């Protein structure tokens, strides 16, 4: 068995500390990361940049007096909640592009992104939307999205490693449902639906590192981190309050763990096949991670140690479960 995880699904409510955990791990020396956390040099996949670009597209459509495609308004949830599946299918494509080191020489990165979003939507059972936008309107919008789309594409290509030996792919995502919902959450909300949309190749290899916060703490931290001048930032973006209450007012991870037939796992169903993904919790209900947004020289040693201990406890559990399952 490999000494490191192949794929870690880093999951939690918004502003829970996922990106901060990711930043901490990126600053741990490689040998220590492998020895203490069972994580190799990390390769990162994240669905937030797609959400940001979908909102950007809507904003440009609205400026031209056209109807929004993805969101009810700039601060509202998805028009079609099946777009939670669209995001997973974009991540699936990113995973396969990464494994194949697929480089796309696109004259327009924005146009490529629009086609990818439409195709991923079809996989989530949504009719194509961007393809139906008037060509003259799209010709005005694409140049306005090109800089950010090109940066996303270039960053994706630049992350392809020379070798996957000793690497761990970290996939970051947040899911939930309306505040006050009963369990189980109804598809397409929650982790049960979104995990079931992941490609089987991912599900066969993945473990879940869950950053545990309450919805109330998620909302508090979301307000604290929001920087309106940096809406595309992984560390500093803010989620609109209406979205926090209606998409992230609760989540179903605890329910799924309690109702899995194998303790310590989440049962995921995909195309009639069941996968049991080990889950480890990093308890961040009392904030341990916000300091990690500051420059590294400002990180207090005692707080770094608390983060280290919390993550190590979760990853040790995950590795122990994998070892037992594969004996």
C-alpha positions in Angstrom: 0.0 0.0 0.0 1.2 3.5 -0.8 2.4 5.6 2.2 0.3 8.5 1.0 -3.4 9.1 0.0 -4.1 9.2 -3.8 -7.1 11.6 -3.5 -8.3 13.6 -0.6 -11.8 15.2 -0.9 -11.5 18.3 1.3 -15.1 19.1 2.2 -17.0 21.5 4.5 -19.3 24.4 4.6 -18.0 27.8 3.2 -15.5 29.6 5.3 -15.0 26.6 7.5 -11.2 26.6 7.0 -10.8 24.3 3.9 -8.6 26.7 2.0 -6.7 27.6 5.1 -6.0 23.9 5.8 -4.9 23.6 2.2 -2.6 26.6 2.6 -1.1 25.1 5.8 -0.4 21.8 4.1 1.2 23.6 1.2 3.7 25.0 3.7 4.6 21.7 5.3 8.0 20.3 4.0 7.4 17.3 1.7 9.0 14.7 3.9 7.1 15.8 6.9 3.8 16.0 5.0 4.3 12.4 3.9 5.4 11.1 7.3 3.0 12.9 9.5 -0.1 13.4 7.4 0.2 10.6 4.7 -0.1 13.3 2.0 2.2 13.6 -0.9 3.1 16.8 -2.8 -0.4 18.2 -3.5 -2.2 18.8 -6.7 -5.2 21.0 -6.2 -8.7 20.9 -7.8 -11.4 23.3 -6.7 -14.9 24.1 -8.0 -15.1 27.7 -6.6 -13.4 29.3 -9.6 -16.2 27.9 -11.8 -18.8 29.4 -9.5 -17.0 32.7 -9.8 -16.9 32.6 -13.6 -20.6 31.6 -13.8 -21.4 34.7 -11.7 -19.1 36.9 -13.9 -20.9 35.6 -17.0 -24.3 36.5 -15.5 -23.1 39.9 -14.5 -22.0 40.7 -18.0 -25.3 39.4 -19.5 -27.2 41.6 -17.0 -25.2 44.7 -18.0 -26.3 44.1 -21.6 -30.0 43.9 -20.4 -30.1 40.1 -21.0 -31.4 37.5 -18.6 -29.1 35.8 -16.2 -28.4 32.1 -17.0 -27.0 30.6 -13.7 -28.1 32.7 -10.7 -31.4 34.4 -9.8 -29.4 37.6 -9.2 -25.9 38.6 -8.2 -26.5 37.6 -4.6 -28.9 34.7 -5.0 -28.6 30.9 -5.3 -28.5 28.9 -8.6 -31.6 29.1 -10.8 -31.3 25.4 -11.4 -29.8 23.6 -8.3 -28.6 20.8 -10.6 -25.7 23.1 -11.3 -24.2 21.5 -8.1 -23.8 18.5 -10.4 -22.4 20.7 -13.2 -19.5 21.7 -10.9 -18.7 18.1 -10.1 -18.6 17.2 -13.7 -16.2 20.1 -14.3 -14.0 18.7 -11.5 -14.2 15.2 -13.1 -13.0 16.7 -16.4 -10.2 18.5 -14.5 -9.2 15.2 -12.9 -8.9 13.4 -16.2 -7.1 16.3 -17.9 -4.6 16.2 -15.0 -4.0 12.5 -15.2 -3.6 12.7 -19.0 -1.7 16.0 -18.8 -4.1 17.3 -21.4 -3.1 20.7 -22.8 -5.7 22.6 -24.8 -4.4 25.2 -27.2 -7.5 27.4 -27.2 -7.6 30.7 -29.2 -10.2 31.9 -26.6 -10.0 30.5 -23.1 -13.3 32.1 -22.3 -15.1 30.4 -25.2 -13.5 27.1 -24.2 -14.8 27.6 -20.6 -18.3 28.4 -21.8 -18.4 25.1 -23.9 -17.1 23.2 -20.9 -19.7 24.5 -18.6 -22.5 23.7 -21.1 -21.2 20.2 -21.6 -20.9 19.6 -17.8 -24.4 20.9 -17.4 -25.7 18.3 -19.9 -24.1 15.6 -17.8 -26.0 17.0 -14.8 -29.2 16.8 -16.9 -29.5 20.5 -17.8 -30.1 21.7 -21.3 -27.3 23.8 -22.9 -27.7 27.4 -22.0 -24.6 29.3 -23.2 -24.8 27.9 -26.7 -28.2 29.5 -27.0 -27.0 33.0 -26.2 -27.1 35.3 -29.2 -23.8 35.2 -31.1 -23.5 39.0 -31.1 -24.1 39.1 -27.3 -21.5 36.4 -26.7 -19.0 38.2 -28.9 -19.3 41.2 -26.5 -19.0 39.1 -23.3 -16.1 36.7 -24.1 -13.4 39.4 -24.3 -14.5 40.6 -20.9 -14.1 37.1 -19.4 -10.9 36.2 -21.3 -8.3 37.5 -18.8 -9.7 35.4 -15.9 -10.5 32.4 -18.1 -7.0 32.4 -19.5 -5.4 32.6 -16.1 -7.5 29.6 -15.0 -6.4 27.6 -18.0 -2.8 28.5 -17.7 -2.8 27.7 -14.0 -4.4 24.3 -14.8 -1.7 23.4 -17.4 1.1 24.7 -15.2 0.1 22.3 -12.4 0.6 19.1 -14.4 3.5 17.3 -12.7 6.4 15.5 -14.4 5.4 12.4 -12.4 2.4 11.4 -10.2 4.7 9.3 -8.0 4.2 10.4 -4.4 1.5 13.0 -5.3 -1.9 13.5 -3.6 -4.7 15.2 -5.4 -6.8 17.4 -3.1 -10.3 18.2 -4.3 -12.0 21.1 -2.5 -15.7 21.6 -2.4 -18.6 22.8 -0.2 -22.2 21.5 -0.2 -25.2 21.9 1.9 -29.0 22.6 1.9 -31.5 25.1 3.1 -31.5 26.2 6.8 -33.9 24.0 8.8 -34.0 21.1 6.3 -34.8 17.6 7.5 -32.4 14.8 6.6 -31.6 13.3 4.2 -31.3 16.3 2.0 -33.1 16.0 -1.2 -31.0 15.9 -4.4 -29.4 17.9 -5.9 -28.5 19.4 -2.5 -26.0 18.1 -0.1 -23.0 15.7 -0.2 -25.1 12.6 -1.0 -26.0 13.9 -4.4 -22.7 15.6 -5.3 -20.5 12.7 -4.1 -22.6 10.4 -6.3 -21.7 12.5 -9.3 -18.0 12.0 -9.0 -16.3 9.8 -11.5 -15.9 6.2 -10.3 -12.1 6.4 -10.8 -12.1 9.2 -8.1 -14.5 7.4 -5.8 -12.3 4.2 -5.9 -9.3 6.2 -4.6 -10.7 8.9 -2.4 -10.8 9.6 1.3 -12.8 12.5 2.9 -11.1 15.1 5.1 -14.1 17.0 6.6 -13.6 20.4 8.3 -16.3 20.4 10.9 -18.0 23.7 11.7 -21.5 24.7 12.6 -23.6 26.6 10.1 -23.6 29.5 12.5 -19.8 29.5 12.6 -19.6 29.1 8.8 -21.7 32.3 8.4 -19.7 34.2 11.0 -16.4 33.3 9.3 -17.8 34.0 5.9 -18.7 37.6 6.9 -15.3 38.0 8.5 -13.2 36.9 5.5 -15.3 38.6 2.7 -13.3 41.1 0.7 -15.6 42.8 -1.9 -12.5 44.0 -3.8 -11.3 40.4 -4.4 -14.4 38.3 -5.2 -12.4 35.6 -7.1 -10.0 35.0 -4.3 -9.9 31.5 -2.8 -9.0 32.8 0.7 -11.0 36.1 0.7 -14.2 35.6 -1.3 -17.5 36.0 0.4 -20.7 34.0 -0.2 -23.9 36.1 -0.3 -26.1 35.6 2.8 -29.1 34.4 0.9 -26.9 31.6 -0.5 -25.4 30.8 2.9 -29.0 30.3 4.3 -30.5 28.5 1.3 -27.6 26.5 0.0 -25.4 26.1 3.1 -27.9 26.5 6.0 -27.0 22.9 7.0 -25.1 20.0 5.6 -25.7 16.2 5.6 -22.3 14.9 6.4 -23.1 13.8 9.9 -26.3 12.2 8.8 -24.5 10.3 6.0 -21.8 9.1 8.4 -24.4 7.9 10.9 -26.3 6.0 8.3 -23.4 4.3 6.5 -23.3 0.6 6.9 -19.5 0.7 7.6 -18.6 2.9 10.6 -16.2 5.7 9.8 -17.2 5.9 6.1 -19.7 7.7 3.8 -21.6 5.4 1.5 -21.7 6.8 -2.0 -23.9 5.4 -4.8 -22.9 5.8 -8.4 -24.5 3.9 -11.4 -25.7 1.1 -9.1 -22.3 0.7 -7.4 -21.6 1.5 -3.8 -18.4 3.1 -2.6 -17.5 3.5 1.0 -15.2 6.5 1.5 -13.3 6.8 4.8 -14.0 10.1 6.6 -11.8 11.9 9.1 -12.9 15.1 10.9 -10.8 18.1 11.6 -12.8 19.9 14.4 -12.8 23.6 13.6 -16.0 24.5 15.5 -13.8 26.8 17.6 -11.8 28.6 15.0 -8.3 27.3 14.7 -7.5 28.4 11.2 -8.2 32.0 10.4 -4.7 33.1 11.3 -3.5 31.1 8.3 -4.7 33.9 6.0 -1.9 36.1 7.2 1.7 35.9 5.9 3.5 32.8 7.2 6.0 34.7 9.3 3.1 36.0 11.3 1.7 32.5 12.2 1.9 31.9 16.0 3.7 28.7 16.8 1.0 27.5 19.3 -1.8 28.0 16.8 0.2 26.2 14.1 0.7 23.3 16.5 -3.1 23.1 17.2 -3.8 22.9 13.4 -1.1 20.3 13.0 -2.5 18.1 15.8 -6.1 18.4 14.5 -5.3 17.5 10.9 -2.9 14.7 12.0 -5.5 13.1 14.1 -8.0 13.0 11.2 -5.4 11.8 8.6 -4.1 9.1 11.0 -7.6 7.8 11.3 -8.1 7.8 7.5 -4.8 6.0 6.9 -5.5 3.4 9.6 -8.9 2.7 8.0 -7.4 2.3 4.5 -4.7 0.0 5.9 -7.3 -2.2 7.6 -9.6 -2.3 4.5 -6.8 -3.4 2.2 -5.3 -6.2 4.3 
